[in-house]
Amino acid sequence: MAITAAMVKELRERTGAGMMDCKKALSETNGDMDAAVDLLRKKGMAGADKKADRVAAEGIIAVAVSEDGKKAAIVEVNCETDFVAKGDDFQNFANMVAQKVLETGIVDPAALAEVKLDNGQTVDEARRELIAKIGENVQIRRAELLQTENGHIGVYRHGDRIGVVVVMEGGDDTLVRDVAMHIAASKPAAISAADVPEEVIAHEREIFTAQAKESGKPDNIIEKMIEGRINKFLKEITLLGQAFVKNPDQTVEQLLKEADATVKQFARLEVGEGIEKKEENFAEEVAKQAAAAQQK
């Protein structure tokens, strides 16, 4: 069967695959459009497995909020380059994942991969098709779901790379968004000192103790120095102890007290946090390829 340009165009529109791949698939399936779609999907899945080990440290933070404002999902979806992260296909996929987290309450990426979409595909099948289309590794790295009965939810996104969701009781929409913006900028590790794990405090105490003993001062003075440094450390890493970014003369705790408001929960995700990026040395890579070519 003759493969026409119109057939190739239709297959490209349906799959997003390259022109030559579409033409080849149609030739292999004797012009059967549905069979060609299935063939390209299968090839895309195989290609996705080959790309799975490639570092995906770029991407976006996507957020979805329920209509009643009582529930919000926040997810990090990664790819390999910032260029792909800005594309509509990748962004649509990330937003779809956030919406599915909101609908299902599933936050574990492995379990989320098996969730069915409206078209019958699983989330993982959609992810693999996206990999085949854009040519980069795509991973759903993490997701969180926050909800409230009596409070309200605030969202702040700093571009596509940082996202914050805050659950607050009391206050208003402006305050909860201001607090979310503060969290985006100041990266608190916990709401209050009581929420900081004991092992974290013990670790810092050990370091401060070693530093203080180097001063040669009496033990009672050293103990006061250590406690002072611990208190300072806790203020720096907790939301309530931090100076409010829009008014550094006031702590977030003071800001909330004035409005009779309480932060019950927050989530802050930043693209690529903790992912070790591979440093590419172009000259070294070229040299390796040249050496390999000479050995053949």
N, C-alpha and C positions, 0 to 999 in steps of 0.2 A: 504493500500500500504506500502511495506517495505521501510523504510528510510535508505538509504545507506550512508556510510562515504563520498562518492564522492558528494552526494547531499548536505550534511551538509557543506562540504568544499566549494562548489560553492556558497551557500547562505552566508557563512561567508565572502567570497571574495567580494560579491556584496553589502553587508550591513555593514560589520565591526562588527556585533553583536557577542556575545559570543557563544561558541559551543553548550552549553545546550539550550540557547535561540533559536538558529537556528534549533536544533533538535525538540524542542517543537513546533515551528512555522510550520515546515514541517508536523509534526504529526497532528496538528490542521487543516491544509489545505489539508490533504490527499496527500501530496507530490507535490502539485501545487506550482512550484517555484515562479511564479509571485505573486500569492496570499500570499505566505509566506513573500515575500519582502514587500508587502503592509501591512501585519499584523505587521511586525516588525517596519515599519515606523510609524504606528499608535501608537504602544506602546511607541516608542521613543518620539513622540510628547507629549504624556501624561506625560512621565517621565520628559520631559523638563520643563513642567509647574510646577512640584513639586520642581524642582531645582532652579526656578526663583528667589526665595528669598535668596538664598545663596550668600554670599559676593564673588564677583569676582574682586580681586584687583591685580592679576598678569596678564600676557599677553604679547603682543608685539605691537610695533608701525610699521605699514607697510606703504610703500610709493610706488606709481606708477607714472611714468613720461611718457608723450607723446613722440612719436618718434621725433617730431620737437623740443623738449625741451622747449616748450612754456607753458606747463600746467603740474601741479603735484597735486596728491591727497595724503593726509596723514591721516591715521586712527589709532585709538586705539581700539583694540579688546581685551577683558578681559576674563580670565578664573580664576580658583581658585588656581592653583598651578603652580610654576615655571616649574615643571617637564612636565606638559601637554603643557605649553607654548612653550617648545622646540621641541615638537613632530611635525612630518611632516603634519599630518592631520590638526592640529590647524593652523600651519603656512601657509599651502596652502589655508585654508579658509580665513585667514586675508589678504593674498595677493590678493585673488579673490575679497574681499570686496573693497580693495583699487582700483583695476582695474575697478570695477563697478562705483565707485565714479568718477574716471577719465572719463569714457565713458559717464555717464549720467549727471554729474554735481550735483547730489543729495547728500547733506551732512547731512540732518536730518535723524537720525537713524530710526525713525518710518517710514518715507517715503522710506528709503533705504531697509527696510525689505520687502517691496512689489515688489521690482525690480525683474524682471524675469531673470533667468540664461539661458544659452544656452540649457540646458537639460529640460527646461520647469518648473523647480522648482523656487520658489521664494527664495530670500536670507534668509528669515526667516525659510523656510522649510529646507534649507541646514543647517542653524544654529541648528535647533532642531535635525536633524539627527546626527550632530556632537556631540551634548550633549548626545544623546543615545549611541553613540559609545565610547566616552571618559569618560562618567560618571561624568562630571563636568558642572556647569553653565557656559555658554558662552554668552557674551554680546558685541554688537557693541556700544561702549560708545560715541564716537565722531568722527567727520571727518571734514576735511577742504579741499577746492580746491583753489589753487593759479594759476593765469595765467597772461601772459604778451604778449603784441604785439611787443614792441620795445626792451625789455630787454632779459635776460636769467635767467634760474633757476638753483640754486645750492641745492644739497641735502647732508646732513650729518646724519649718523645714528651711535649712540654710542651703539654698541651691538644691541639688540632688544628692549631695554627699553626706549631709547630717540631718537627722530627723529626731524629733522629740515629741513624746506624748505624755501629758500630765493629767492625773486624776486629782481634782481638788473639790473640797467641800467648802462652801461659803465663797465669798469674793464674786467676781463677775468675769465675763468673757475677756475683757481687757487684761485683767490681772493674771488669769491663767495663761494667756498667751505670753505676757511679759515674763512670767516665771519659766515657761518653756524656752523662750529666747535666752534667758539667763543660763539655763541648763545647757543649751547648745554651746554657749560661749565658754562657760566655766567648768564643765565636765565634773560635776560632783559625783562621788562614788556612792553616796548614800544620802538619805534625807536628813538624819540626825546622828549624833555620836552614838546613840543607843543601837543604831542599825549597822555600825561598823563591826565586822567580825573580830572576836577577841584575838585571833592569831595575827591579824594585821596590826593591831595595837601592840601586841607582844613583840612582833618583829621590829617595829619602829622604836619601841622602848629599848630593845637590845642595842640598836645602833646609837641611839641618843646616850645611853649609859656609857658605851665605849668612848664616845666623843667627849662627854662630860668629865670622865676620869682623866683624860689627857690634860685637863686644866690644872690638876694638882690641888684643887680646892677641897675643903673639908666635906665629909660625907653628907652632913645636913644641908649644905649649900648645893651639893651635887644633886641631891634628891629634889630640891626645889627647881633646879635647872631642868631636870628631866621632866618633871610634871608640867613645867611651863612650856617646854617644847612639844610635849604630847598634846596639850590643850591647843596650841597653835596649829599643830598638824591636823587635829580633828576639825578645827574651824575651816581650814583650807580645803578639806576634802568632803565636807558635808554641806548640803544645800542650805540648811538653816544658819550655818555658821559663816557662810560666804558673804562678802560685801556685794550688794545688788549692783549689777552691771550698769543700770541706768541711774543709780545714785549711790556711789561708793561710800558715802557717809552713813548709809543705812544697811543693816544686814537683811537678808531675805526673811529671817525670823521676825524682825521688827516690822518689815513690810506686811507680812501675813497677819501679824497680830493687829495692826491698824485696821485691816479689812475684815477681821474676825474670820480668817480663812485658814484652811489646813490642807497641806499637800499629803495625800494618802499614798500615792504611788507615782512613779515616773519610769519611762524607758527612754534611753538615748542611744541611738545607733549611728555609727560613722563608718562610711565605706572603707574597707580594707584594714580596719583596726586589728592588729595582731597578726596580719598575714605577712610572711616574709617574702618580699619581692626578689625575684632573681635579677641580679645585676648583669645586664648584657654588655659584653665587650665586643663590639663589632669587629675590630681589627683582629682580635684573638680568634673569633669565629671564622673569619675569612682565611686566616693562616691554617686553622685546623682542616678546613675543607680543601685547601690547596694541597696540604700534606697527604690527606686521604686520597686525593685524585692521583698523586704521583705514585702511590703504592699500588694502584690498580694495574 
